[in-house]
Amino acid sequence: MTSTLIWIAVALFAIGLYLSWTAGRLDRLHARIDAARAALDAQLLRRASVTQEVATSGVLDPAASIVLYEAAHAARQAVEEHREVAESELSQALRAVFEDAGQVEAVREAPGGEGAAVELAQAVRRVPMARRFHNDAVRAARALRRHRKVRWFRLAGHAPFPMAFEMDDVAPEALADRPGAS
């Protein structure tokens, strides 16, 4: 009788330890999502800021400047529910303005333009990487949260279900393939 109770206690302890480890893993994944989202937000803000700087520098034609400035401003001011759409529209505006390599050359030839072109290219290329890191973390957390043990024992607590950030983040070719931009 005593050995049976000991084995039951050991089994319950092992199950509790396993559930605790799973809950800790899920908590670390949620923290990773938060960090990745902060990095994504920083990259999106940087891209919008650099785009506004280029748009107001006077090196682009007025129509291109207005399109870029308005798209960047909308992306910076967008509320969370509309942010993906606003960021996608900024990506589309960047592709429309910089589809011609001549626009990038115009920016480069202006005083201080080489630095601005490199900074814009870096900002445009870092957004897809940051979004990919965020969405990978979301995917991992979702996979763990789908397990029955997580649902049955409510190991996720009150954490909201993680949502991926879906947007059009294709960079203009003239900016994406800039030598020296990293």
C-alpha positions, 0 to 999 in steps of 0.5 A: 500500500505504501509503495503504491502511494509513493509511486502515485506521488512520484507520478503526480510530481513528474506530471506537475514538473512536466506541466510546469516546464510546458507553462514556462516554455509557453511564457518564454514564447510569449516574452519572445513574441513581445520582444519581436513585436517591439523590434518590428514596431521599431523597424516599421517606425524607422522605415516611415521616418526615413521615408518622410525624411526622403520625401521632404528633402526636395530631391524627388519630384513633388508628386512622388514626395506627396505620395511617400509623405502621406503613406509614411504619415498614415503608417506612423499614425495608424491605430493598431486595427489598421496598421497592417493596411497602412504599412502595406500601403507604405510598401506599395508607395515605396515600390511605386516611387522607387521602381525606377533606379533613377529615383534612387540615383536622384536621392544619392546625387543630392547633398547628403543623399548617399547616406539617406539612400543607404539608410532607406535601403536598410530600413526597407530591408529590415522590415521583412526580417523583423516581421519574419522573426515576429511571425515565427515566434507567433507560429511557435506559440500557436503550435504549443497552445494547440496541444491538449495539455495546454488547453486542458490545464489552461497553461496559457493563463490569460495571455491573448492568443498571439496574432501574426502581423501580415503585410505587404513588405516587398522592397523595391528592387532598386533599394533591395539590391543596393551594394553597400546597404546592410 
